[in-house]
Each structure stands twice: as C-alpha cells, then as structure tokens.
Amino acid sequence: MNENDKKDRKQTSEIDFLSDSFFQRSVKKTKWKQFGLYTLISLVTVIVCMVVIHTGTQYLLNKKIEADNQKYYAEMGSGDPIKGAGITNRSTRYHYNLFNVVGETTYYKEIGNRQFVWDTETKKYPVIGKVQITNRGSGLTEINRIDDEANRVVRYNQLNNERIIDFYYPTISYTFLPQDLDIAVGLDENKLIEVALSFKEPMASSELGEVLGYNNVDWLWINTKTKKQMEHLKNMDESDSIKVLNGDNARGFGVSKEHPYSDSLKEPTMISGAIISGTPKELERFLNMNIIRASVIGATIDKY
C-alpha cells in the first residue's frame, strides 16, 4: 500500500468517526451540559446579586425609617413642647418596594372619650435622597373661609371638614376677639366639642392648675415665639387671620388627671392657652373665667 492510500484511509477513518452518531450525541450532550452549567452559574449570580441588593437596600431603608422615628420620639420624650394641638397619638403602616418605602401615618385627636382621625401623612423614604412628604390628608395648604356669623376667618381641616382651632397671642392687638365658648355651651347636649382658650396673659402651670382644674382640660399651649418674633407680629399691618396661631402649628403638652400640669413640664413654664373639650354642660364651668381672652370652637362630634 502506497503512501497516498494510507492517507486516504486515515482521512476516511476520521470522517467516519466525526460522522458517527454516538460521537455526535456525545458532543451535543457536552454542549448541553456546558450550556446548563453556564445558565446555572448565571442564575445563581443573578440571584445572589438580587439578594445582596435587596438586603442592602432594605437595611438602608430601615435605617432611614428608624432615624425619622427617632426624631419624633426624641421630641416626645425631650420635655420640649410638642407640635400639634390636641394630637394624642399616631400609627404608621409601611409599604416596601425595592428602592423605596412609603409610610402612611394616621394622627388622632380625642374629644371627651372619643378618638377620631385628625390627619394623615404619606412619606416616601428613598434609598438615596431625602425623605419626602408626598401627601397630607388635612391638606398641604390651608382652606380659609370668611365666616360672617363668626366675624372672622375660619380654617378647615380638608380631611374631615372640621374646624381648626386658633390661638390668640396675649400681647397682640386684634380687631376682633371671638368668644365661641358662649356658643359651645348652647349646642346640642349630645355633642362633644373642642374649644381653644387663649389667656389674657401667660400663667404659671401651678397657678393655672388651681384655676382650670383637670376635668375636661386636654392640652396646654406654650408660646414658643421669641421676643423678636413677637415684636414683628405686633408691627404687622395685617388681618387678624395672619396674626393668630393655627392649632396644628401650636406647641404644648397634653394633660390629664394621670399626668397633671407639673408632670408634663420639665421645668416651670408659662402657659398661654389651653384646649378644653366635652359636652355643653361640662364646658359651662369655664364660662366667665376672667383669665380667658378669646375662645375658638374646633372639632365637634356626636357623643353617641
């Protein structure tokens, strides 16, 4: 056999081997194994990355929520005046997404023995960036209506359409000082009524406790404006509605028989007003108290 014949036989043998069905099945099987292995590696890599990203973002989001809550509870426990006249408590529900959390908080007021929703607030906690208030049930802007009968601008809560109380500063001059307590005691006996009292002058907590007592007294207003800010208010040539303090922006403390005036304050503090609530009959005892400069009706709800 010559050399050429040997080469031809070798080539033929190689061709036969490559075209062999068993060999081709082996090649295909190997390719599928490689494909499967690569796919598995890719899936595991993606899953691990997703777990790492999810765990990391949730950690950062929870830290933001915790920091935001700590600000609230630090204020509550600091002994400093708390913002929001008559707000008793709050509850929050959180809705988690991959890169943000939406927190829906409900704030409650209490009149007599009845608790009701006063406001809602929606916050967005992004992984990167600042916490944002995206919605507020009571409105991000006020609804103010001129009430001819009340002879003043009356503010309304957009969530429940209840009146928002106003406080009148002791040292500011006004064209009109409302006396809504007279109206409150004449309302239906089955109503529970919130009334904001503004005093003629600030009073020490010990003195005020003797005058007002504790029954039907829910909250004490502390004027936190500086002397400079008060001077600015005095010199403002504006309507009364600009120079009064919206109750939702007022600062103070809740009080009760269990938490008397002295226990609510970290140090002796001058008090400029209060929130009282109850039925018309229960509010009668506050009539003709000579410490009251102005009184404003707030929310009213049915007793039953």
C-alpha positions, -999 to +999 in steps of 0.1 A: +000+000+000+015+033-011+017+064+010-013+080-007-036+051+000-026+053+037-035+090+038-069+084+021-077+056+045-068+078+075-089+107+063-118+083+056-115+069+091-115+104+107-146+113+087-163+082+097-155+089+133-168+125+132-200+114+115-206+086+140-239+091+157-225+082+191-198+108+188-223+135+177-246+126+206-217+130+230-208+163+215-243+175+218-246+162+254-214+180+263-227+212+247-259+210+267-240+203+299-219+234+293-250+255+284-268+242+315-237+249+337-234+284+323-271+290+327-270+278+363-240+299+371-257+329+356-289+323+375-270+318+408-251+350+401-282+370+394-300+356+425-270+364+447-268+399+433-305+404+438-303+391+474-274+414+481-291+444+465-324+437+483-307+431+517-286+463+513-315+485+502-338+472+529-311+478+555-306+514+543-343+520+541-349+507+576-321+529+589-339+559+573-372+550+589-355+544+623-338+578+621-371+595+612-389+578+640-362+587+665-366+624+657-403+620+666-398+600+698-369+622+709-392+652+706-419+634+725-395+624+753-374+656+754-397+676+777-399+703+750-433+715+737-448+691+711-463+704+678-499+697+671-526+709+694-546+681+709-529+653+689-530+622+712-511+595+692-503+582+658-499+549+639-479+541+608-481+514+581-451+509+557-452+496+522-419+483+510-406+484+474-371+476+461-357+511+462-381+530+485-406+526+513-439+545+515-451+553+551-487+561+558-492+577+592-525+585+608-528+611+636-556+610+662-573+636+684-595+628+714-626+648+725-641+636+757-638+598+755-640+597+717-609+593+695-611+602+658-588+607+628-574+642+625-548+639+599-529+615+576-494+619+562-477+600+534-439+599+534-415+584+508-383+570+521-359+566+491-326+546+493-308+577+480-320+612+488-341+629+514-373+617+530-403+635+513-438+642+524-459+634+493-494+638+507-512+651+538-549+644+544-556+677+561-540+695+531-506+709+523-522+743+521-550+757+543-586+762+534-596+795+550-632+808+547-645+841+559-674+833+582-697+862+585-715+848+615-682+842+634-669+876+622-635+861+613-616+837+590-624+801+599-599+774+590-610+739+580-593+705+580-595+691+544-596+655+556-627+657+578-640+693+572-638+700+609-628+735+622-592+741+631-587+760+663-568+792+665-549+807+694-547+844+701-514+858+715-517+876+748-498+907+738-511+912+702-539+936+694-568+923+673-597+939+657-620+911+669-617+885+697-640+855+693-659+842+723-671+808+709-674+793+744-707+811+747-718+793+716-704+759+726-724+757+758-756+763+738-751+734+713-769+701+713-762+682+746-752+651+726-723+669+710-687+667+722-670+700+715-633+711+713-627+747+724-593+765+723-589+791+751-564+819+748-554+836+780-551+873+787-516+868+799-493+838+803-498+818+835-475+795+856-486+759+854-491+756+892-514+787+892-533+775+861-540+741+876-558+758+905-579+779+882-588+755+854-585+722+873-581+690+853-616+679+843-622+684+805-587+701+801-568+682+774-539+703+763-518+733+772-504+758+747-470+773+752-460+803+731-426+794+717-420+826+697-390+847+706-393+884+717-381+894+682-408+873+665-435+887+688-423+923+681-426+915+644-462+903+649-471+934+668-459+956+640-476+937+612-503+957+595-522+926+585-556+910+592-562+890+624-560+857+605-523+863+599-516+872+635-533+842+651-517+807+656-532+778+637-536+750+663-519+724+641-487+746+643-490+753+680-467+736+706-476+724+740-484+693+762-513+670+768-526+669+804-549+647+824-556+636+860-529+609+855-505+634+840-510+667+858-495+700+847-464+698+867-456+662+855-459+673+818-433+701+821-396+696+826-393+730+842-416+758+853-432+772+821-456+800+813-488+788+796-507+810+771-537+789+764-554+755+766-577+731+748-608+720+767-634+695+754-667+679+765-704+683+763-720+717+765-729+711+801-694+700+810-680+732+794-703+755+814-679+758+843-653+776+821-678+804+814-669+838+829-633+828+839-616+861+839-583+846+826-598+839+791-591+864+764-606+845+734-622+812+727-625+793+694-646+762+686-627+735+669-639+700+660-674+688+671-685+651+671-715+632+682-713+618+717-731+586+706 
